[in-house]
């Protein structure tokens, strides 16, 4: 079914929220990656 | 606290003219009196010389003001062009009356310019009564709209009086609708004409509460600042060294608008020499004595020398000067719209402001879109921020790309059966939000024709 043929959808108030697209390793508050914590 | 002025001035404020086309009873520069008297101003070439000397001295900000600067249209536009080329931060104060499409285009071409535009109420009745000339509200809001259409940074300056104080909430709401991002509310400073015209008490606490309530509803989408009181500035005079200088329309150099002491003439002695005198004498005993004689801002109106209402005092002299409290001032016109039901006046004014905002055209900034038809993701290239837009926000972004808010409302009302007024509010809010995120940019009429 094309976009134009879809039944009328419910209206939600517009929202624009910032999201994170980060996929790398977690970072500690000191700015080190968790792997680095174990570096002697 | 700054206990020493810097070696060189940081900023300079140039009052390009005494004259003004409006007749505000609270005018701190007492421009209506000077307009009637035709008090002479420095010629254009002198102002160009002074502005260039300020740039040579390394000022990082230049404020062009009046009177109404656009009564000297070619001078102010020429100075803006010239100083932008010298990499000086620029602020222009205006009442907006003369800001037509042509001037708005010229201002939009000045990099980094901030325009401070005066609007004193949510309705013509309130503003025009403050400004003393019918039609001035319409001119001011339309000028603001024109500048916002072109992406010019506008700060609305709102003088709060005992008459418009209780309508402050409606005023900031109105400016939010128009698309304004910054509003400075300033209770009347009792100098100049305001010192001639009685008392102007307002409740700062009530204004603060109104600002807080507004923030709860609208978040931080519009910065609303309440100007500090002035008595404090004077009370700490000995510990708050000047960083900038003020040049009056005839060339007299002062430290600011609150201290009526003259440190020379910009044309005759030059700014560098005047700044040296400020550095040397800003704590002159007579200046300190005068500044410390105030316990609150109301005392200013009873001072022996009242800024802008008395002649300035050469520094080093006793603080006594001729006062112009009894000089004639122009008649204030009775505003035509100062009648009828206030609620109806406000509804009409809201409709006008909403129309200006809904007719603003946008286009998308070069941002990257992702996701599917029901949910958009957009990455702002400069900040790297990624936003997720729900279906209605995504549809609004789509419609506002080379469209106006009115276009978006017309299309989206066919897709969703939602109250039109609510849809208008949502489109305006989404437009504001996406502009502040750098996803949408307003485009002026001329750009539209060219594309």
Interface residues (C-beta under 8 A of the other chain):
Chain A: X3 X8 X9 X11 X12 X13 X14 X15 X16 X17 X18 X19 X20 X21
Chain B: X373 X377 X385 X386 X387 X388 X389 X390 X391 X392 X393 X396 X415 X416 X417 X418 X426 X429 X430 X433 X434 X437
